[in-house]
Amino acid sequence: MRSISPIARKTGPRLHALLIAIVLAVTLATLGPGAPDVLAAAPPFATATINASVYAAPDFLSEPIGTIPAGTDIEITGSAAPGFLEVYYGGGTAWVPAQYLSLGVRPGIDTAVALRDTPLVDAPIPDAGVLAVVPAEATVILTGASVNGYDAASHEGVGGWINEGDIAR
């Protein structure tokens, strides 16, 4: 059994409380007012990272209807299906595999499926305002940020935050 010195016994709880306060202060300062909202916006455009096939439906077995050349920016409708994003294409809409699109320097865009009806909220905190409700089994677009157990996400063109426990990747 390890012995604890009288000084450590007296300062331990105070030091522990001080460390918790410092971590909390740094976390809150990092979040800053409005910072998460910028990251949670619905993405309007994505860039094709390779020559990407465009499909009539969100399924690799559906009919390919064209190709988006690598480096092309394409407008996202805001709808998603597992592994696919709906885009505006050829005067209508079509589906592109999310892995062939990028929102920034990292190739691929992640999607997830809601496990239950779950709120899309305006901030990554438990008592945030509800922007929309994502129905069970609906697909969301994950836009890359993760804060306090919430992922920045987009559903049907609405950007916000979704609890990580309510989605399956």
C-alpha positions in Angstrom: 0.0 0.0 0.0 1.3 3.4 -1.0 1.6 6.1 1.7 0.5 9.7 1.0 2.4 12.5 2.6 0.5 15.0 4.8 1.1 17.8 2.3 -0.2 15.7 -0.7 -3.2 14.8 1.4 -4.0 18.4 2.0 -3.2 19.8 -1.5 -4.6 16.9 -3.5 -8.3 17.9 -3.6 -7.4 21.6 -4.2 -5.0 20.7 -7.0 -7.6 18.4 -8.6 -10.2 21.2 -8.4 -7.8 23.7 -9.9 -7.0 21.3 -12.8 -10.7 20.8 -13.5 -11.3 24.5 -13.5 -8.3 25.1 -15.9 -9.5 22.4 -18.3 -13.1 23.8 -18.3 -11.9 27.4 -18.9 -9.7 26.3 -21.8 -12.5 24.3 -23.3 -15.0 27.1 -23.1 -12.5 29.6 -24.4 -11.7 27.3 -27.4 -15.4 27.1 -28.3 -15.9 30.8 -28.2 -19.2 32.4 -29.1 -20.3 31.5 -32.6 -17.3 29.4 -33.5 -19.2 26.0 -33.7 -22.0 27.6 -35.8 -19.6 28.3 -38.6 -18.5 24.7 -38.8 -22.0 23.3 -38.6 -23.4 25.0 -41.7 -24.8 22.9 -44.4 -22.2 22.5 -47.2 -23.4 24.1 -50.4 -20.6 22.8 -52.7 -18.2 19.9 -52.8 -15.3 19.2 -55.1 -14.8 15.9 -57.0 -11.5 14.4 -55.9 -11.4 12.0 -58.9 -13.4 11.6 -62.1 -16.6 10.6 -60.3 -19.4 8.6 -61.7 -22.9 10.1 -61.3 -25.8 7.8 -60.7 -29.6 8.1 -61.2 -30.1 6.6 -57.7 -28.0 6.3 -54.5 -26.7 2.8 -55.4 -23.7 1.5 -57.3 -26.0 -0.9 -59.1 -28.1 2.0 -60.5 -27.6 3.4 -64.0 -24.5 5.7 -64.3 -25.7 8.9 -66.0 -22.4 10.7 -66.4 -19.1 11.7 -64.9 -18.0 14.7 -62.9 -14.3 15.5 -63.8 -11.8 15.7 -60.9 -11.4 19.2 -59.5 -15.0 20.2 -60.4 -17.1 22.0 -57.8 -20.6 20.7 -57.7 -23.6 22.0 -55.7 -25.0 19.6 -53.0 -28.8 19.5 -52.6 -28.6 18.7 -48.9 -30.0 15.2 -49.3 -28.0 12.1 -48.6 -28.2 8.4 -48.5 -25.7 6.0 -46.9 -22.4 6.6 -48.8 -24.0 9.0 -51.4 -24.8 12.7 -51.7 -27.5 14.1 -54.0 -26.1 16.9 -56.3 -27.5 19.2 -58.9 -26.4 17.7 -62.3 -27.5 18.2 -65.9 -30.6 20.3 -65.1 -31.8 17.9 -62.5 -30.5 15.9 -59.5 -28.3 12.8 -59.3 -26.2 10.9 -56.8 -22.4 10.8 -56.3 -20.5 8.5 -54.0 -19.5 10.6 -51.0 -16.0 9.1 -50.9 -15.3 10.9 -54.3 -16.2 14.3 -53.0 -14.4 16.7 -50.6 -15.4 19.7 -48.5 -11.7 20.7 -48.1 -8.3 19.2 -48.1 -9.4 15.8 -46.8 -11.0 13.6 -49.6 -14.3 12.0 -48.9 -17.4 13.2 -47.1 -18.8 11.1 -44.2 -22.4 10.3 -43.9 -24.3 8.7 -41.0 -27.8 7.2 -40.3 -30.0 8.4 -37.5 -30.8 5.6 -35.1 -33.9 7.3 -33.9 -35.8 10.5 -34.4 -33.1 13.0 -33.2 -32.8 16.7 -33.0 -30.4 18.7 -35.2 -29.5 21.5 -32.8 -27.9 25.0 -33.1 -25.0 24.4 -30.7 -23.0 21.4 -29.4 -24.6 21.4 -25.9 -27.5 19.4 -24.4 -30.0 22.4 -24.0 -29.4 23.9 -27.4 -32.2 25.1 -29.7 -33.7 22.5 -32.1 -33.3 23.5 -35.8 -35.0 20.4 -37.2 -35.7 16.8 -36.3 -33.9 14.1 -38.3 -36.2 11.1 -38.7 -35.0 7.6 -37.7 -33.1 5.9 -40.5 -32.5 9.2 -42.4 -29.0 9.9 -43.6 -27.1 13.0 -42.5 -24.0 14.6 -44.0 -21.2 14.9 -41.4 -19.2 18.1 -42.1 -16.1 17.2 -40.2 -16.3 18.9 -36.8 -16.9 17.2 -33.5 -17.4 19.0 -30.2 -18.6 17.8 -26.8 -20.0 14.5 -28.1 -21.8 16.3 -31.0 -21.0 16.1 -34.7 -21.5 19.0 -37.1 -24.1 17.7 -39.6 -26.4 18.6 -42.3 -29.8 17.2 -43.1 -32.0 18.4 -46.1 -29.9 21.5 -46.3 -30.1 22.5 -42.6 -26.8 22.6 -40.8 -26.4 22.0 -37.1 -25.1 19.6 -34.5 -26.3 16.0 -33.9 -25.5 13.9 -30.8 -22.9 11.2 -31.7 -24.9 8.6 -29.7 -27.9 9.1 -32.0 -26.1 8.1 -35.3 -24.4 5.2 -36.9 -21.5 5.7 -39.2 
